[in-house]
Amino acid sequence: MKLGIVGLGWWGQKLVHSINSKNKDFVFTHAVTKEPEEVEQYAKEHHLRISTDLQSLLEDAYIDAIILATPHSLHVEQIISCAKAGKPVFCEKPLAMNLDDAHRAINACVDAGVVLGLGTNKRFWPCMRELKEIFDTGVLGNLLHVEGHYSNENTRRHFSNWRILPSEAPAGGMTGAGLHVLDALVSFAGPVKNVHAQVLITSPQPNPLDTVTAMFEFESGVSGTMATIRSTPFYWRIHLFGDQGSAEAISENEIVLRLKGQSPVRTVFEGVDTLLLEIEEFVNAVKGYKTFHVRYSEMIATVDAFERIVKCVEKKNVLL
């Protein structure tokens, strides 16, 4: 399968590097970028044909599917354009900046009969796969509470001018690390009913010192909390609490299971290439071999919760 990628910045290059020459079933052959001169050498090294216009990929019968690694505000219209052209599309998160646009993007793909994949590669971390298996067994009992935290220093290390725009990155680090946490919590607890959130800023972009915290009531009756920081070393934790025990996914490869009447069990797994795994699954979904792991209902619920957080922050912590 021949893939075209739109956006060849830091993350776009990570996707190409993780995939090319690692799976004989698909390869990136074309790329769209606004700064072709800046990536000319990279394109040569990875055998990519460069253009500056998405339309060139949409009209190219040689391209089987399109990957979007573009600024957030462009996602929806680009997804719709891909759908209208009959091209399956994989989009990096966020799917959309608001709920109405999320529905438009998904409906366009459903109407066109093309697969829509979303970049939630953290679901492929071994700790998160094991957490889902534990949850699905029911060993934790009735789910009561979920907690999540994901922080890193990527904003400083991989700065791009568009990332400082309020229209592209509202609510501090939510469009970066925060959405991965939100996706994880929604995948276990379901849609959000109420949100209370805050952003505390010590230093603004381009060297942000800020924190985001949010408290949730899910429609399922589960409670939850999350936090993300854009200026501290990497940290990941998703913790599920049930009436029979809890399970805590830590970092990429570690999980701790605590059941009533038993000693805690800690398991460490070997690392994996999550970017390769998520594109492999997208390709298999396009071929009809399996369903993409993020359901459309989950995409909608995550964007809904994200938009609630943004509005809550803008309205100075009004409950939404």
C-alpha positions as CSV (number, residue, x, y, z in Angstrom):
1,M,0.0,0.0,0.0
2,K,1.3,3.4,-1.0
3,L,0.9,6.2,1.6
4,G,1.0,9.9,1.3
5,I,1.8,12.1,4.3
6,V,0.7,15.7,4.7
7,G,3.0,17.6,7.1
8,L,6.7,16.7,7.3
9,G,7.7,18.5,10.5
10,W,8.9,16.9,13.7
11,W,6.0,14.4,14.1
12,G,5.6,13.7,10.4
13,Q,9.2,12.7,10.1
14,K,8.8,10.5,13.2
15,L,6.0,8.7,11.4
16,V,8.0,8.2,8.2
17,H,11.0,7.0,10.1
18,S,9.0,4.5,12.2
19,I,7.3,3.0,9.1
20,N,9.5,3.0,6.0
21,S,11.6,-0.2,5.5
22,K,9.9,-1.8,8.6
23,N,6.8,-3.3,7.0
24,K,6.8,-4.6,3.4
25,D,3.0,-4.2,3.2
26,F,3.0,-0.3,3.1
27,V,5.4,2.6,2.5
28,F,5.4,6.3,2.4
29,T,6.0,7.5,-1.2
30,H,4.7,11.1,-1.3
31,A,4.8,14.0,1.1
32,V,3.1,17.4,1.1
33,T,4.9,20.3,2.9
34,K,4.9,24.0,2.9
35,E,8.7,24.2,3.2
36,P,10.0,21.7,0.7
37,E,13.5,23.3,0.7
38,E,13.8,22.5,4.5
39,V,13.1,18.8,4.1
40,E,14.7,18.2,0.7
41,Q,17.5,16.0,2.1
42,Y,15.2,14.1,4.4
43,A,12.9,13.4,1.4
44,K,15.7,12.1,-0.7
45,E,16.9,9.8,2.1
46,H,13.4,8.3,2.5
47,H,12.5,8.2,-1.2
48,L,9.7,10.7,-0.9
49,R,8.3,12.7,-3.8
50,I,7.5,16.2,-2.5
51,S,4.7,18.6,-3.4
52,T,3.2,21.6,-1.7
53,D,-0.5,20.9,-2.3
54,L,-2.8,18.3,-0.8
55,Q,-4.8,18.2,-4.0
56,S,-1.9,16.5,-5.7
57,L,-2.3,13.5,-3.4
58,L,-6.1,13.5,-3.7
59,E,-5.9,13.3,-7.5
60,D,-3.1,10.7,-7.5
61,A,-4.5,7.2,-8.1
62,Y,-1.1,5.8,-7.0
63,I,-1.8,6.9,-3.4
64,D,-3.9,4.4,-1.5
65,A,-4.3,6.3,1.8
66,I,-3.3,9.6,3.4
67,I,-1.8,10.4,6.8
68,L,-2.3,13.9,8.3
69,A,0.4,15.4,10.5
70,T,-0.7,19.0,10.1
71,P,-1.7,21.9,12.4
72,H,-4.8,21.1,14.5
73,S,-7.1,23.6,12.9
74,L,-6.6,22.1,9.4
75,H,-7.6,18.5,10.3
76,V,-11.3,18.6,9.7
77,E,-11.3,20.2,6.3
78,Q,-8.4,18.0,5.2
79,I,-10.3,14.9,6.4
80,I,-13.4,15.9,4.5
81,S,-11.3,16.5,1.4
82,C,-9.7,13.1,1.7
83,A,-13.1,11.5,2.1
84,K,-14.6,13.2,-0.9
85,A,-11.7,12.0,-2.9
86,G,-12.3,8.4,-1.7
87,K,-9.0,8.2,0.2
88,P,-8.8,6.5,3.6
89,V,-7.3,9.0,6.1
90,F,-5.4,8.7,9.3
91,C,-5.3,11.9,11.3
92,E,-3.1,12.8,14.2
93,K,-5.0,14.1,17.3
94,P,-6.9,16.2,17.9
95,L,-9.5,15.0,15.4
96,A,-11.2,18.4,15.7
97,M,-11.3,21.4,18.0
98,N,-15.0,21.2,18.7
99,L,-17.8,18.7,18.7
100,D,-19.6,20.0,15.6
101,D,-16.5,19.7,13.5
102,A,-15.8,16.2,14.9
103,H,-19.2,15.1,13.7
104,R,-18.6,16.7,10.2
105,A,-15.3,14.8,9.8
106,I,-16.6,11.5,10.9
107,N,-19.8,11.8,8.9
108,A,-17.8,12.7,5.7
109,C,-15.9,9.4,6.1
110,V,-18.9,7.4,6.8
111,D,-20.8,8.8,3.9
112,A,-17.8,8.2,1.6
113,G,-17.3,4.7,2.9
114,V,-13.6,5.3,3.8
115,V,-11.7,4.4,6.9
116,L,-10.8,7.2,9.4
117,G,-8.0,6.4,11.8
118,L,-6.9,8.6,14.7
119,G,-3.4,9.0,16.2
120,T,-3.7,7.6,19.7
121,N,-0.5,5.7,19.7
122,K,-0.3,5.5,23.5
123,R,-3.0,2.9,23.4
124,F,-0.4,0.6,22.0
125,W,2.0,0.9,24.9
126,P,2.3,-2.5,26.5
127,C,1.1,-1.1,29.9
128,M,-2.1,0.2,28.2
129,R,-2.8,-3.0,26.3
130,E,-2.4,-4.9,29.6
131,L,-4.6,-2.4,31.4
132,K,-7.4,-3.0,28.9
133,E,-7.1,-6.8,29.2
134,I,-7.3,-6.5,33.0
135,F,-10.3,-4.2,32.8
136,D,-12.1,-6.4,30.2
137,T,-11.8,-9.5,32.5
138,G,-13.9,-7.7,35.2
139,V,-11.4,-8.6,37.9
140,L,-11.5,-5.0,39.2
141,G,-15.2,-5.2,39.9
142,N,-17.4,-2.1,39.4
143,L,-15.3,0.8,38.0
144,L,-15.6,3.7,40.5
145,H,-12.8,6.2,39.6
146,V,-10.2,6.8,36.9
147,E,-7.0,9.0,37.1
148,G,-4.6,10.1,34.4
149,H,-1.4,12.1,34.1
150,Y,0.8,12.7,31.1
151,S,3.6,15.3,31.1
152,N,6.7,15.9,29.0
153,E,8.9,18.6,27.6
154,N,8.0,18.2,23.9
155,T,6.6,21.7,23.5
156,R,10.0,23.2,24.3
157,R,12.1,20.7,22.4
158,H,10.0,20.6,19.2
159,F,8.7,24.2,19.0
160,S,6.8,25.4,15.9
161,N,5.3,28.8,15.5
162,W,1.8,27.5,15.0
163,R,1.8,25.7,18.3
164,I,1.8,29.0,20.3
165,L,-1.5,30.2,18.7
166,P,-4.5,30.1,21.0
167,S,-6.5,28.8,18.1
168,E,-4.2,25.8,17.7
169,A,-3.4,25.1,21.4
170,P,-6.1,26.2,23.8
171,A,-6.1,25.1,27.4
172,G,-2.3,24.8,27.9
173,G,-1.1,21.4,27.1
174,M,-4.4,19.8,26.3
175,T,-3.8,19.5,22.5
176,G,-0.4,17.9,23.2
177,A,-0.1,15.4,26.0
178,G,-3.5,16.1,27.6
179,L,-5.6,14.6,24.8
180,H,-3.8,11.2,25.2
181,V,-4.9,11.1,28.8
182,L,-8.4,12.2,27.9
183,D,-8.6,9.5,25.2
184,A,-7.5,6.9,27.8
185,L,-10.0,7.9,30.4
186,V,-12.9,8.0,27.9
187,S,-12.0,4.6,26.6
188,F,-12.6,3.1,30.1
189,A,-15.2,5.4,31.7
190,G,-17.2,6.5,28.6
191,P,-18.5,9.9,27.7
192,V,-18.1,12.8,30.1
193,K,-21.2,14.4,31.8
194,N,-19.6,17.3,33.7
195,V,-16.1,18.9,33.8
196,H,-14.4,21.3,36.1
197,A,-10.9,22.4,34.9
198,Q,-8.2,25.0,35.4
199,V,-5.0,26.1,33.7
200,L,-2.3,27.8,35.8
201,I,0.4,29.7,33.9
202,T,3.7,30.8,35.3
203,S,5.4,31.5,32.0
204,P,3.8,31.8,28.6
205,Q,4.8,30.3,25.2
206,P,7.3,29.7,23.6
207,N,8.8,28.4,26.9
208,P,5.6,27.5,28.8
209,L,5.4,26.8,32.5
210,D,1.8,25.8,33.0
211,T,-0.4,23.1,34.4
212,V,-3.8,21.7,33.4
213,T,-6.0,19.9,35.9
214,A,-9.5,18.6,35.4
215,M,-12.1,16.8,37.4
216,F,-14.8,14.7,35.7
217,E,-18.2,13.2,36.2
218,F,-18.7,10.6,33.5
219,E,-22.2,9.6,32.3
220,S,-21.5,6.1,33.6
221,G,-21.3,7.4,37.2
222,V,-17.6,7.1,37.4
223,S,-15.5,10.0,38.7
224,G,-12.1,11.0,37.3
225,T,-9.2,13.4,37.4
226,M,-6.4,14.3,35.1
227,A,-3.4,16.6,34.8
228,T,-0.7,17.5,32.3
229,I,2.4,19.7,32.5
230,R,4.4,21.0,29.5
231,S,7.7,21.6,31.2
232,T,8.6,18.5,33.3
233,P,10.3,15.2,32.4
234,F,8.3,12.5,30.8
235,Y,5.7,10.9,33.1
236,W,2.6,8.7,32.3
237,R,0.1,7.1,34.6
238,I,-3.4,5.8,34.0
239,H,-5.0,4.3,37.1
240,L,-8.4,2.5,37.3
241,F,-10.1,1.9,40.6
242,G,-12.8,-0.7,41.1
243,D,-14.6,-2.1,44.2
244,Q,-12.5,-5.2,44.0
245,G,-9.1,-3.7,43.1
246,S,-7.1,-1.2,41.0
247,A,-4.7,-1.4,38.1
248,E,-2.1,1.3,37.4
249,A,-0.3,1.7,34.0
250,I,3.0,3.5,34.5
251,S,5.4,4.9,32.0
252,E,5.3,2.8,28.7
253,N,5.9,-0.7,29.9
254,E,4.9,-1.2,33.5
255,I,1.7,-2.1,35.3
256,V,0.7,-2.7,38.9
257,L,-2.3,-4.8,39.8
258,R,-3.8,-4.5,43.4
259,L,-6.6,-6.9,44.2
260,K,-8.4,-7.3,47.6
261,G,-6.6,-9.8,49.8
262,Q,-3.6,-10.1,47.6
263,S,-0.1,-8.5,47.4
264,P,0.4,-6.0,44.6
265,V,1.7,-7.6,41.4
266,R,4.1,-5.5,39.3
267,T,4.8,-6.5,35.7
268,V,7.3,-4.9,33.3
269,F,7.1,-5.5,29.5
270,E,9.5,-4.9,26.6
271,G,9.0,-1.8,24.6
272,V,7.3,-1.5,21.2
273,D,7.2,0.9,18.3
274,T,3.7,2.4,18.8
275,L,3.8,4.5,15.6
276,L,4.4,1.5,13.5
277,L,1.7,-0.5,15.3
278,E,-1.0,2.1,14.8
279,I,-0.3,2.6,11.1
280,E,-0.3,-1.2,10.7
281,E,-3.7,-1.3,12.2
282,F,-5.0,1.5,10.1
283,V,-3.7,-0.2,6.9
284,N,-5.4,-3.5,8.1
285,A,-8.6,-1.6,8.6
286,V,-8.4,-0.1,5.1
287,K,-7.9,-3.6,3.7
288,G,-10.9,-4.9,5.7
289,Y,-8.9,-7.2,7.9
290,K,-10.0,-5.6,11.2
291,T,-11.7,-2.6,12.7
292,F,-9.6,0.4,13.8
293,H,-9.2,0.4,17.6
294,V,-10.6,3.8,18.3
295,R,-14.4,3.7,17.7
296,Y,-16.1,6.8,16.2
297,S,-18.2,7.1,19.4
298,E,-14.9,7.4,21.4
299,M,-13.5,10.0,19.0
300,I,-16.7,12.1,19.5
301,A,-16.7,11.7,23.3
302,T,-13.1,12.7,23.6
303,V,-13.5,15.9,21.5
304,D,-16.7,16.7,23.5
305,A,-14.7,16.4,26.8
306,F,-11.8,18.4,25.3
307,E,-14.2,21.2,24.2
308,R,-15.8,21.3,27.6
309,I,-12.4,21.7,29.2
310,V,-11.5,24.6,26.9
311,K,-14.8,26.3,27.6
312,C,-14.4,25.7,31.3
313,V,-11.0,27.3,31.3
314,E,-12.2,30.3,29.2
315,K,-15.1,30.9,31.5
316,K,-12.9,30.8,34.6
317,N,-13.8,27.3,35.8
318,V,-17.6,27.3,35.4
319,L,-18.9,23.8,35.6
320,L,-19.7,22.5,32.1
